[in-house]
């Protein structure tokens, strides 16, 4: 289940915690300043950050930008209606969402759902990216190992490829692990 961090005065944080609980957030942490929020963000990955601006030690722009640049959490800033456009202009390029106060409960719930969906989408993209990076790393290592086998053992590329695949199956290891062994043996020669 998703977790959230609310940065606000104690009174409003308590109200938002209750609403988030109804919206399905199982873990809701509270911070009362930007500094305290940053410390919590370093320790845990939250799905959502709600900033009820202004904060006691800063307005909240910098915290919103920090969170969007350094985490995968969705960021929602709550500001007075008369300054909402100005705040939005400062943080929208970073992906933070701004809502004006007072909030409608229906609009707030819809925004929470959209932000959670966005957080999930972002995490899926990041995981997919990591898998692709791992696959590229494996391909690089296997190609490097094949070059070593071609140069030192006189194998053709096809023979080197089959050699790596066969050893991976026989030894119940990945092709990447076999390639790393070949590379490390060459380095010790």
C-alpha positions in Angstrom: 0.0 0.0 0.0 1.1 3.5 -0.6 2.8 5.8 1.9 2.6 9.6 2.1 4.5 12.4 3.8 2.6 15.5 4.8 4.5 18.7 5.5 2.2 21.1 7.4 1.2 22.4 10.8 0.2 19.7 13.2 -3.5 20.7 13.0 -3.7 20.4 9.2 -1.4 17.4 9.1 -3.8 15.5 11.3 -6.7 16.4 9.0 -4.8 15.3 5.9 -3.7 12.1 7.5 -7.4 11.1 8.1 -8.3 11.9 4.5 -5.3 10.0 3.2 -6.3 7.0 5.4 -9.7 7.0 3.8 -8.1 7.2 0.3 -6.1 4.0 1.0 -2.7 5.3 2.2 -1.7 3.0 4.9 1.4 4.9 6.2 1.3 8.6 6.6 4.3 10.5 8.1 4.2 14.1 9.2 6.8 16.8 9.1 6.4 20.4 10.2 9.3 22.0 8.3 11.2 21.6 5.0 14.3 20.5 6.9 12.4 17.8 8.7 10.8 16.7 5.5 14.1 16.4 3.7 15.4 14.2 6.5 12.4 11.9 6.3 12.7 11.7 2.5 16.3 10.6 2.7 15.3 7.7 5.0 12.2 6.4 3.2 10.7 6.4 -0.3 7.1 7.8 -0.1 4.5 7.6 -2.9 3.2 11.1 -2.2 4.5 14.3 -0.7 1.9 16.9 0.3 3.2 20.4 1.1 0.8 22.7 2.8 2.5 26.0 2.0 3.8 28.1 3.4 6.0 26.1 5.8 7.6 27.4 9.0 11.1 27.5 7.6 10.5 28.1 3.8 7.6 28.5 1.4 7.8 25.0 0.0 9.0 25.6 -3.6 12.5 24.3 -2.9 11.2 21.3 -1.1 8.9 20.4 -4.0 11.7 20.8 -6.5 14.1 18.8 -4.3 11.6 15.9 -4.0 10.8 15.8 -7.8 14.5 15.8 -8.7 15.7 13.3 -6.1 12.8 10.8 -5.6 10.0 9.1 -7.5 7.3 10.5 -5.3 4.4 12.6 -6.6 4.4 16.1 -5.2 1.3 18.1 -4.3 1.5 21.7 -3.1 -1.5 23.2 -1.4 -1.5 27.0 -1.6 -3.8 30.0 -1.3 -6.0 30.6 -4.4 -4.6 34.1 -5.0 -1.0 32.8 -5.5 -1.7 29.4 -7.0 -0.8 30.4 -10.6 2.5 32.0 -9.5 3.4 28.9 -7.5 2.4 26.6 -10.3 4.7 28.5 -12.7 7.6 27.8 -10.4 7.1 24.1 -9.9 5.1 22.7 -12.8 8.2 22.1 -15.0 9.5 19.8 -12.3 6.2 17.8 -12.2 4.8 19.1 -9.0 1.0 19.6 -8.9 -0.5 22.7 -7.3 -4.0 22.9 -5.8 -5.6 26.0 -4.4 -7.1 26.2 -0.9 -9.8 25.8 0.2 -9.9 22.2 -1.2 -13.0 20.4 -2.4 -12.9 16.8 -1.0 -13.9 15.3 -4.4 -11.2 17.2 -6.2 -8.7 16.3 -3.6 -9.5 12.6 -3.8 -9.3 12.7 -7.6 -6.0 14.4 -7.5 -4.7 11.8 -4.9 -5.7 9.0 -7.3 -4.1 10.6 -10.3 -0.9 11.3 -8.3 -0.7 7.7 -7.1 -1.3 6.4 -10.6 1.5 8.7 -11.8 3.8 7.4 -9.0 3.2 3.8 -10.1 3.8 4.7 -13.7 7.1 6.3 -12.8 8.2 3.3 -10.8 7.3 1.0 -13.7 9.4 3.1 -16.1 12.3 3.1 -13.7 12.2 -0.7 -13.2 12.0 -1.2 -17.0 14.9 1.1 -17.5 16.9 -0.9 -14.9 16.1 -4.2 -16.6 17.3 -2.7 -19.9 20.5 -1.4 -18.4 21.2 -4.8 -16.9 20.6 -6.5 -20.2 22.9 -4.0 -22.0 25.6 -4.7 -19.3 25.2 -8.4 -19.9 25.5 -8.0 -23.7 28.6 -5.9 -23.3 30.2 -8.5 -21.0 29.3 -11.4 -23.3 30.6 -9.5 -26.3 33.9 -8.8 -24.5 34.2 -12.4 -23.4 33.5 -13.6 -27.0 36.3 -11.2 -28.2 38.7 -12.8 -25.7 37.7 -16.3 -26.8 38.1 -15.4 -30.5 41.6 -13.8 -29.9 43.0 -16.3 -27.4 41.3 -19.6 -28.3 40.9 -19.0 -32.1 37.2 -19.5 -32.0 34.7 -18.0 -34.4 32.1 -15.7 -33.1 29.5 -18.4 -33.3 31.7 -20.9 -31.5 32.4 -18.4 -28.8 28.7 -17.6 -28.4 27.9 -21.4 -28.2 30.7 -21.9 -25.7 29.4 -19.2 -23.4 25.8 -20.5 -23.7 26.8 -24.2 -23.1 28.9 -23.3 -20.0 26.0 -21.2 -18.6 23.7 -24.2 -19.0 26.1 -26.8 -17.7 27.2 -24.7 -14.7 23.7 -23.4 -14.0 25.0 -19.8 -14.2 23.9 -16.9 -16.3 25.8 -15.9 -19.5 26.8 -12.8 -17.7 28.5 -14.8 -14.9 30.3 -17.0 -17.4 31.4 -13.9 -19.3 32.7 -12.4 -16.1 34.7 -15.5 -15.4 36.3 -15.5 -18.9 37.2 -11.9 -18.5 38.7 -12.3 -15.0 40.7 -15.4 -16.2 42.1 -13.3 -19.1 43.0 -10.5 -16.7 45.0 -12.9 -14.4 47.0 -14.3 -17.3 
